[in-house]
Amino acid sequence: MGRRGKTRVAIVGCGPIAHRAYLPFLVGRDDVDIVAVWSRREETLRKVSALYGISACTTEFEKVLEKRPDCAFVLTTCETHPKYAIPLIESGSDVLCEKPMAWTIRDSEMMVEAAAKSGRILMIGFNRRYSVPYARAKRFFESGVVETCVVERVKTTGRPRCVAEDIVHNLDLLRWYCGEPLRVWAAAAGKGTGVPAPARHSDTRPFSVETGGPADFETSLVAAVSFDSGALGVAAVCFSAGRWHERTSISGGGRTAVIEAPDSLRLITAGEDDVAVNLTGSTDSWASPAELKGFKAQVEEFLECHLSRRTPLTNGADALKSMRLLDRVCREAGIPALE
Ligand SMILES: NC(=O)c1ccc[n+]([C@@H]2O[C@H](COP(=O)([O-])OP(=O)(O)OC[C@H]3O[C@@H](n4cnc5c(N)ncnc54)[C@H](OP(=O)(O)O)[C@@H]3O)[C@@H](O)[C@H]2O)c1
């Protein structure tokens, strides 16, 4: 706790997600003092300083540790999360780290172990759980039974391991709604877009939307999972979709919830009128997409847990279970696993 009781915060990594989902919600808070912002590049820090009026910027990670922040946000690339999260935890900071936790199960375990040993909070950025439609659907089924859950996320992008990096959101939601996984089936493939048909048919490698040609990585991934609750779940991602779209449907016991992210939810109960909620149109017409996707509430949860010492919903130990499910899915699909 710093000046006038403010929480002293550090931000490690200033890529797209920092700008879209964290900095806007942190700079506006009068209970937060941003004491360090770290990037590898001066150019990135100049931009952050100009946009948000933050002066405490550095390219030296040691200087972040020296500031002894109460809370740190680790927002770098996935494989570098443990490199920054663990020293921060060990030097006394609570850490909110973006998903996936790391690119190996061992690294993810080490992050959880570091938090347990030092009594610090490790929270992972599974922001969907904090988004209103997803949370309301969860409450809708608290007194019911989930029999099937289908989580679909599609968009147009492409880089190695992007499907695994993203399907972890779907898998975490499946676990949240359905329980712990039993059997797992998965397959990965590529989708051709704008690629001449003969090439598409003769070349079985996945296709990259960005190059219009074969990609050396998978662009779609589907997993089917049975859960200890008896529920069955499907997670699907496709990165040659032409547009971003996220849809989740949960059914069972005479009920269905359909979420069209980020802002629409339909709750269906047998024999009753449907309840339709459009958050952009009703609750808060000024809400940004990042807010609707749960990022603002996620920041609030982290800061509140720091003060109250409550364990966050998406704590490291729980997130590790989603990482283990991701590892199983990758192995089943024959794509690089988390080893
Ligand atoms: N929750 C969500 O819905 C969501 C959405 C998007 C992304 N994410 C996650 O957020 C994380 C960051 O993603 P992003 O989209 O912001 O972009 P990113 O390209 O994955 O990386 C963010 C920043 O990390 C820095 N960086 C790159 N390589 C590095 C290295 N070897 N060591 C240290 N820093 C390095 C770069 O900044 P400098 O060059 O300035 O150092 C880069 O701008 C990822 O884990 C991603 O999966 C989550």
The ligand as an SDF file (V2000), in Angstrom:
LIG
                    3D

 48 52  0  0  0  0  0  0  0  0999 V2000
   -7.6160  -12.6970  -22.3710 N   0  0  0  0  0  0  0  0  0  0  0  0
   -7.7050  -12.4780  -23.6910 C   0  0  0  0  0  0  0  0  0  0  0  0
   -8.7780  -12.4930  -24.2770 O   0  0  0  0  0  0  0  0  0  0  0  0
   -6.4340  -12.1750  -24.4530 C   0  0  0  0  0  0  0  0  0  0  0  0
   -6.4800  -11.5110  -25.6770 C   0  0  0  0  0  0  0  0  0  0  0  0
   -5.2870  -11.2470  -26.3410 C   0  0  0  0  0  0  0  0  0  0  0  0
   -4.0710  -11.6650  -25.8040 C   0  0  0  0  0  0  0  0  0  0  0  0
   -4.0680  -12.3470  -24.5990 N   0  0  0  0  0  0  0  0  0  0  0  0
   -2.8050  -12.8260  -24.0150 C   0  0  0  0  0  0  0  0  0  0  0  0
   -2.0480  -11.7220  -23.5660 O   0  0  0  0  0  0  0  0  0  0  0  0
   -0.6580  -11.9810  -23.7230 C   0  0  0  0  0  0  0  0  0  0  0  0
   -0.0530  -10.8370  -24.5280 C   0  0  0  0  0  0  0  0  0  0  0  0
   -0.6610  -10.8020  -25.7950 O   0  0  0  0  0  0  0  0  0  0  0  0
   -0.6810   -9.5060  -26.7500 P   0  0  0  0  0  0  0  0  0  0  0  0
   -1.8180   -9.7230  -27.6680 O   0  0  0  0  0  0  0  0  0  0  0  0
   -0.6410   -8.2550  -25.9680 O   0  0  0  0  0  0  0  0  0  0  0  0
    0.6300   -9.5260  -27.6320 O   0  0  0  0  0  0  0  0  0  0  0  0
    1.9850  -10.3390  -27.7220 P   0  0  0  0  0  0  0  0  0  0  0  0
    2.5100  -10.0820  -29.0350 O   0  0  0  0  0  0  0  0  0  0  0  0
    1.7440  -11.7740  -27.3510 O   0  0  0  0  0  0  0  0  0  0  0  0
    2.9610   -9.7280  -26.5980 O   0  0  0  0  0  0  0  0  0  0  0  0
    2.8230   -8.6180  -25.8130 C   0  0  0  0  0  0  0  0  0  0  0  0
    4.1570   -7.8710  -25.6880 C   0  0  0  0  0  0  0  0  0  0  0  0
    5.1520   -8.7010  -25.0990 O   0  0  0  0  0  0  0  0  0  0  0  0
    6.4280   -8.1790  -25.4690 C   0  0  0  0  0  0  0  0  0  0  0  0
    7.3130   -9.2960  -25.8250 N   0  0  0  0  0  0  0  0  0  0  0  0
    7.4000   -9.9690  -26.9880 C   0  0  0  0  0  0  0  0  0  0  0  0
    8.3520  -10.9360  -26.9200 N   0  0  0  0  0  0  0  0  0  0  0  0
    8.8740  -10.8310  -25.6930 C   0  0  0  0  0  0  0  0  0  0  0  0
    9.9070  -11.5120  -25.0160 C   0  0  0  0  0  0  0  0  0  0  0  0
   10.5890  -12.5070  -25.6000 N   0  0  0  0  0  0  0  0  0  0  0  0
   10.1960  -11.1430  -23.7540 N   0  0  0  0  0  0  0  0  0  0  0  0
    9.5070  -10.1540  -23.1450 C   0  0  0  0  0  0  0  0  0  0  0  0
    8.5280   -9.4500  -23.7330 N   0  0  0  0  0  0  0  0  0  0  0  0
    8.2130   -9.7940  -24.9930 C   0  0  0  0  0  0  0  0  0  0  0  0
    6.2320   -7.2480  -26.6660 C   0  0  0  0  0  0  0  0  0  0  0  0
    6.4200   -5.8940  -26.2440 O   0  0  0  0  0  0  0  0  0  0  0  0
    7.7950   -5.0680  -26.4230 P   0  0  0  0  0  0  0  0  0  0  0  0
    8.3540   -5.4330  -27.7470 O   0  0  0  0  0  0  0  0  0  0  0  0
    7.3880   -3.6550  -26.2900 O   0  0  0  0  0  0  0  0  0  0  0  0
    8.6680   -5.5060  -25.2760 O   0  0  0  0  0  0  0  0  0  0  0  0
    4.7600   -7.4600  -27.0180 C   0  0  0  0  0  0  0  0  0  0  0  0
    4.1200   -6.3170  -27.4940 O   0  0  0  0  0  0  0  0  0  0  0  0
   -0.5580  -13.3670  -24.3720 C   0  0  0  0  0  0  0  0  0  0  0  0
   -0.3450  -14.3270  -23.3940 O   0  0  0  0  0  0  0  0  0  0  0  0
   -1.9290  -13.5620  -25.0160 C   0  0  0  0  0  0  0  0  0  0  0  0
   -2.3330  -14.9120  -25.1330 O   0  0  0  0  0  0  0  0  0  0  0  0
   -5.2130  -12.5760  -23.9200 C   0  0  0  0  0  0  0  0  0  0  0  0
  1  2  1  0
  2  3  2  0
  2  4  1  0
  4  5  1  0
  4 48  2  0
  5  6  2  0
  6  7  1  0
  7  8  2  0
  8  9  1  0
  8 48  1  0
  9 10  1  0
  9 46  1  0
 10 11  1  0
 11 12  1  0
 11 44  1  0
 12 13  1  0
 13 14  1  0
 14 15  2  0
 14 16  1  0
 14 17  1  0
 17 18  1  0
 18 19  2  0
 18 20  1  0
 18 21  1  0
 21 22  1  0
 22 23  1  0
 23 24  1  0
 23 42  1  0
 24 25  1  0
 25 26  1  0
 25 36  1  0
 26 27  1  0
 26 35  1  0
 27 28  2  0
 28 29  1  0
 29 30  1  0
 29 35  2  0
 30 31  1  0
 30 32  2  0
 32 33  1  0
 33 34  2  0
 34 35  1  0
 36 37  1  0
 36 42  1  0
 37 38  1  0
 38 39  2  0
 38 40  1  0
 38 41  1  0
 42 43  1  0
 44 45  1  0
 44 46  1  0
 46 47  1  0
M  CHG  2   8   1  16  -1
M  END
$$$$
